[in-house]
Amino acid sequence: MKKLPLFIVSFVIALIIWVGVSLSNEYYYTLSLPLKITNLGNEFAIAEELPEKMTIKLKARGWKLAALLVSGSNDFLIDARKDTGKVTLKVANAVDENGWLTSDIQVLEYQPSVINLRLERLISKIVPVIPDIENTFKKGYGLAGETKIQPDSVSVSGARSFVERLRFLTTEKYIFEELTSRTTEVIPVDFPNHITVYPSLVTVSVDAQKIVDKEFQDIPVEVNDVPGDRQVLIIPDKITVGVEGGVSLLGATTTTLIKAELHYKDIVNDTLGFVFPKITVPPFLRVVSQKPERIRYILKKF
């Protein structure tokens, strides 16, 4: 047992020596880095999407590669030179912009080796954002209101040809699962990498409530578009409507918000002796029943 500390010390020293010798050797390594175009200024923008990543094959001593990997924050930068129109940039000429590529790191291969750019004047405008979402609800619950997004529009900056034809953006796909109440999430805006968007995050709110039903009695049946020399008597002239929806939304609904309508042309074209009124309820409510379902009528001419 007395020899155990000496053994541990010897092992650690041997390990340090082995690591030191290993890191002094040369190694090959393939690195994938985010590609960023610089020196566009405030007047120009990239008019098409570029590869998101640049792959380079390196040769360097182990300690240098280890330091490079530990830093983990390098981008591969390429100078656009503030030119407009089509620009071809050789990646091998971009070493000066990438200070982390020191003289003791040898670059063996670039992929891609050439970047083709199309640069245009930079413009900005405001576009709406549409939420790209799906909702699932626990049993007995459902959507009880309009999905809200804040802000509902964002500022987009980019190449003129792209921004001018852009009509809207969407959020990234998001699924609200097993909803039972109003739920809010911050969701990124989905946009290509050759434009900038501000803000890039929006807040989406979905209102879920327990679904209940309620009957509304004495809803008057209205007949529209009756000519001045005609009279229509309907039997009955009031009906009962069963409505389903969110508990809070349904609780705030009154009979005045429910409409039962017939159109004169439908009565004239009828061949059965009865018609079916069209029932209109507030958004996010649903008609589940109507008593009676059929309405009889009498036509009179003056």
C-alpha positions as CSV (number, residue, x, y, z in Angstrom):
1,M,0.0,0.0,0.0
2,K,2.9,2.4,0.7
3,K,4.0,2.0,-2.9
4,L,0.6,3.1,-4.3
5,P,1.2,6.9,-4.2
6,L,4.6,6.4,-6.0
7,F,2.8,4.2,-8.6
8,I,0.2,6.9,-9.2
9,V,2.8,9.7,-9.5
10,S,4.8,7.5,-12.0
11,F,1.7,6.8,-14.0
12,V,0.8,10.5,-14.3
13,I,4.3,11.5,-15.3
14,A,4.4,8.8,-17.9
15,L,0.9,9.8,-19.2
16,I,2.1,13.5,-19.5
17,I,5.2,12.4,-21.4
18,W,3.1,10.2,-23.7
19,V,0.6,13.0,-24.4
20,G,3.4,15.5,-25.0
21,V,5.2,13.2,-27.5
22,S,1.9,12.4,-29.2
23,L,0.9,16.0,-29.6
24,S,4.3,16.9,-31.1
25,N,3.5,14.6,-34.1
26,E,1.8,15.9,-37.2
27,Y,-1.8,14.9,-37.9
28,Y,-4.4,15.4,-40.6
29,Y,-7.9,16.7,-39.7
30,T,-10.9,17.7,-41.7
31,L,-12.8,20.7,-40.2
32,S,-16.3,22.0,-41.1
33,L,-16.8,25.7,-40.3
34,P,-19.6,28.2,-40.8
35,L,-19.0,30.3,-44.0
36,K,-19.4,34.0,-43.6
37,I,-19.0,36.7,-46.3
38,T,-17.5,39.9,-45.0
39,N,-16.9,43.5,-46.3
40,L,-20.4,43.9,-47.8
41,G,-20.8,47.3,-46.3
42,N,-24.2,48.9,-45.7
43,E,-25.1,49.1,-49.4
44,F,-24.7,45.5,-50.8
45,A,-26.3,42.1,-50.1
46,I,-25.9,38.5,-51.3
47,A,-28.7,37.7,-53.8
48,E,-28.7,34.0,-53.5
49,E,-28.1,31.3,-50.8
50,L,-24.6,30.1,-50.2
51,P,-23.2,26.9,-48.6
52,E,-23.6,27.2,-44.9
53,K,-20.4,25.3,-44.2
54,M,-16.8,25.4,-45.6
55,T,-14.9,22.1,-45.3
56,I,-11.1,22.3,-45.0
57,K,-8.5,19.6,-44.7
58,L,-5.6,20.6,-42.3
59,K,-2.2,19.3,-41.4
60,A,-0.6,20.4,-38.2
61,R,1.0,19.3,-35.0
62,G,-1.3,17.7,-32.5
63,W,-1.1,20.4,-29.9
64,K,-2.0,23.0,-32.5
65,L,-5.0,21.0,-33.7
66,A,-6.1,20.5,-30.1
67,A,-6.0,24.2,-29.4
68,L,-7.9,24.9,-32.6
69,L,-10.7,22.4,-31.7
70,V,-10.9,23.6,-28.1
71,S,-11.5,27.2,-29.2
72,G,-14.6,26.0,-31.2
73,S,-15.6,29.5,-32.2
74,N,-13.9,29.9,-35.6
75,D,-15.8,31.0,-38.8
76,F,-14.4,30.9,-42.3
77,L,-14.4,34.4,-43.6
78,I,-14.3,35.5,-47.2
79,D,-14.0,39.2,-48.3
80,A,-16.6,40.2,-50.9
81,R,-14.7,43.4,-51.8
82,K,-17.9,45.4,-52.1
83,D,-18.4,44.5,-55.7
84,T,-21.8,44.4,-57.4
85,G,-22.9,41.8,-59.9
86,K,-21.4,38.4,-60.2
87,V,-18.2,37.8,-58.2
88,T,-16.0,34.8,-58.2
89,L,-13.9,34.4,-55.0
90,K,-11.0,31.9,-54.7
91,V,-11.2,30.4,-51.2
92,A,-7.4,29.9,-51.1
93,N,-7.0,33.7,-51.2
94,A,-9.0,34.1,-48.0
95,V,-6.2,33.1,-45.6
96,D,-5.4,36.7,-44.5
97,E,-9.1,37.1,-43.3
98,N,-8.8,34.1,-41.1
99,G,-6.2,34.9,-38.5
100,W,-6.6,31.5,-36.8
101,L,-5.0,29.9,-39.9
102,T,-1.4,30.5,-38.7
103,S,1.8,29.6,-40.5
104,D,2.1,26.4,-38.5
105,I,-1.2,25.1,-39.9
106,Q,-1.1,23.7,-43.5
107,V,-4.3,23.8,-45.5
108,L,-4.3,20.9,-47.9
109,E,-7.8,21.2,-49.4
110,Y,-10.8,23.6,-49.5
111,Q,-14.3,22.4,-50.3
112,P,-15.7,24.3,-52.1
113,S,-12.6,25.9,-53.6
114,V,-14.5,28.7,-55.3
115,I,-17.4,30.8,-54.1
116,N,-19.6,32.4,-56.8
117,L,-21.5,35.4,-55.4
118,R,-24.2,37.6,-56.9
119,L,-24.3,40.9,-55.1
120,E,-27.0,43.5,-55.4
121,R,-28.1,46.7,-53.7
122,L,-29.4,46.2,-50.1
123,I,-33.0,47.2,-49.4
124,S,-35.3,46.6,-46.4
125,K,-39.0,46.3,-45.9
126,I,-41.6,45.0,-43.4
127,V,-43.3,41.7,-44.0
128,P,-45.9,39.7,-42.0
129,V,-45.0,36.5,-40.1
130,I,-47.4,33.5,-40.4
131,P,-47.1,30.9,-37.6
132,D,-46.3,27.4,-38.9
133,I,-47.8,25.3,-36.1
134,E,-49.8,22.3,-35.3
135,N,-52.0,21.9,-32.2
136,T,-52.9,18.7,-30.3
137,F,-55.3,18.8,-27.4
138,K,-56.1,16.6,-24.4
139,K,-59.4,14.9,-24.6
140,G,-62.3,17.3,-24.0
141,Y,-60.2,20.4,-24.9
142,G,-60.0,22.3,-28.1
143,L,-59.0,25.6,-29.8
144,A,-61.0,28.5,-28.4
145,G,-59.6,31.6,-30.0
146,E,-57.4,33.1,-32.7
147,T,-53.8,32.1,-32.6
148,K,-51.8,35.3,-31.8
149,I,-48.3,36.2,-32.9
150,Q,-46.3,39.1,-31.5
151,P,-44.9,40.9,-33.3
152,D,-46.9,40.0,-36.3
153,S,-44.4,41.6,-38.8
154,V,-40.6,41.8,-39.0
155,S,-38.1,43.9,-40.8
156,V,-36.3,42.1,-43.7
157,S,-33.0,43.3,-45.3
158,G,-31.4,41.8,-48.3
159,A,-30.8,41.9,-52.0
160,R,-33.3,43.9,-53.9
161,S,-34.4,41.1,-56.3
162,F,-35.3,38.8,-53.4
163,V,-36.7,41.3,-50.9
164,E,-39.0,43.0,-53.5
165,R,-40.8,39.7,-54.2
166,L,-41.0,38.5,-50.6
167,R,-44.6,38.7,-49.3
168,F,-44.3,37.0,-46.0
169,L,-42.2,34.7,-43.7
170,T,-43.2,31.8,-41.5
171,T,-42.0,30.6,-38.2
172,E,-40.1,27.4,-37.9
173,K,-42.4,24.4,-37.6
174,Y,-43.6,23.9,-34.0
175,I,-46.1,21.5,-32.4
176,F,-48.2,22.5,-29.4
177,E,-48.9,19.2,-27.7
178,E,-51.7,18.1,-25.3
179,L,-53.0,21.6,-24.7
180,T,-55.4,22.4,-21.9
181,S,-55.0,26.2,-21.5
182,R,-53.6,29.3,-23.2
183,T,-50.0,28.4,-24.0
184,T,-47.3,30.8,-25.2
185,E,-44.0,29.9,-26.9
186,V,-41.1,31.9,-28.4
187,I,-40.4,30.5,-31.9
188,P,-37.7,31.4,-34.4
189,V,-38.6,33.0,-37.7
190,D,-37.7,30.7,-40.7
191,F,-35.6,32.6,-43.3
192,P,-32.7,31.9,-45.7
193,N,-29.2,32.7,-44.7
194,H,-28.7,35.4,-47.3
195,I,-31.1,37.9,-45.7
196,T,-31.3,39.4,-42.2
197,V,-34.5,39.5,-40.1
198,Y,-35.3,41.6,-37.1
199,P,-36.6,40.5,-34.7
200,S,-35.7,36.8,-35.5
201,L,-37.9,35.5,-32.7
202,V,-41.7,35.9,-32.2
203,T,-44.1,34.9,-29.5
204,V,-47.0,32.6,-30.5
205,S,-50.0,32.1,-28.2
206,V,-52.6,29.4,-28.6
207,D,-55.8,29.5,-26.6
208,A,-57.1,26.1,-25.5
209,Q,-60.2,25.6,-23.3
210,K,-62.4,22.8,-22.1
211,I,-65.1,22.2,-24.8
212,V,-68.7,22.4,-23.6
213,D,-72.0,22.8,-25.3
214,K,-75.0,25.0,-24.7
215,E,-78.5,25.5,-26.2
216,F,-79.7,28.9,-27.2
217,Q,-83.5,29.3,-27.5
218,D,-85.7,31.6,-29.4
219,I,-83.3,32.5,-32.2
220,P,-85.3,34.4,-34.8
221,V,-85.2,33.1,-38.4
222,E,-84.7,36.0,-40.8
223,V,-85.7,35.9,-44.5
224,N,-83.4,38.0,-46.7
225,D,-83.9,39.6,-50.2
226,V,-87.7,39.3,-50.2
227,P,-89.1,41.4,-53.1
228,G,-91.4,44.4,-52.2
229,D,-94.5,42.7,-53.6
230,R,-93.9,39.4,-51.7
231,Q,-94.4,38.2,-48.2
232,V,-92.9,35.1,-46.6
233,L,-94.4,33.5,-43.5
234,I,-92.2,30.9,-41.9
235,I,-93.2,28.2,-39.5
236,P,-91.8,28.3,-36.9
237,D,-90.2,31.7,-36.9
238,K,-87.9,30.9,-34.0
239,I,-85.6,28.0,-33.4
240,T,-83.3,26.5,-30.7
241,V,-79.6,26.1,-31.6
242,G,-77.1,23.9,-29.8
243,V,-73.6,25.3,-29.9
244,E,-70.2,23.8,-28.8
245,G,-67.0,25.6,-27.9
246,G,-64.5,26.8,-25.3
247,V,-66.1,27.3,-21.9
248,S,-65.1,30.9,-21.5
249,L,-65.9,31.8,-25.1
250,L,-69.3,30.1,-24.9
251,G,-70.1,31.7,-21.6
252,A,-69.6,35.2,-23.2
253,T,-71.9,34.3,-26.2
254,T,-75.5,35.6,-26.3
255,T,-78.5,34.9,-28.5
256,T,-77.9,38.2,-30.4
257,L,-74.6,36.7,-31.7
258,I,-76.3,33.7,-33.3
259,K,-78.0,34.2,-36.6
260,A,-80.5,32.0,-38.5
261,E,-81.1,33.1,-42.1
262,L,-83.0,32.1,-45.2
263,H,-82.8,33.6,-48.6
264,Y,-85.8,34.2,-50.7
265,K,-84.3,32.5,-53.8
266,D,-83.8,29.3,-51.9
267,I,-87.5,29.3,-50.9
268,V,-88.6,30.0,-54.5
269,N,-86.4,27.2,-55.8
270,D,-87.5,24.7,-53.2
271,T,-89.4,21.6,-54.3
272,L,-89.9,19.8,-51.0
273,G,-92.1,22.3,-49.1
274,F,-89.5,23.1,-46.5
275,V,-86.0,24.7,-46.2
276,F,-83.0,24.6,-44.0
277,P,-81.8,27.9,-42.4
278,K,-78.2,28.8,-42.4
279,I,-76.9,29.2,-38.9
280,T,-74.0,31.5,-38.1
281,V,-72.1,31.6,-34.8
282,P,-69.1,33.5,-33.6
283,P,-65.6,32.2,-34.6
284,F,-64.3,29.1,-32.9
285,L,-67.8,28.0,-32.0
286,R,-69.6,25.1,-33.7
287,V,-73.3,24.3,-34.3
288,V,-74.1,20.8,-33.1
289,S,-77.9,20.8,-33.2
290,Q,-81.0,22.7,-34.4
291,K,-84.6,22.3,-33.4
292,P,-86.5,22.1,-35.6
293,E,-84.1,21.3,-38.5
294,R,-86.7,22.1,-41.2
295,I,-88.6,25.3,-41.7
296,R,-92.0,25.4,-43.5
297,Y,-93.1,28.6,-45.3
298,I,-96.1,30.3,-46.9
299,L,-95.6,32.7,-49.9
300,K,-97.9,35.6,-50.4
301,K,-98.1,38.1,-53.3
302,F,-99.6,41.6,-52.9
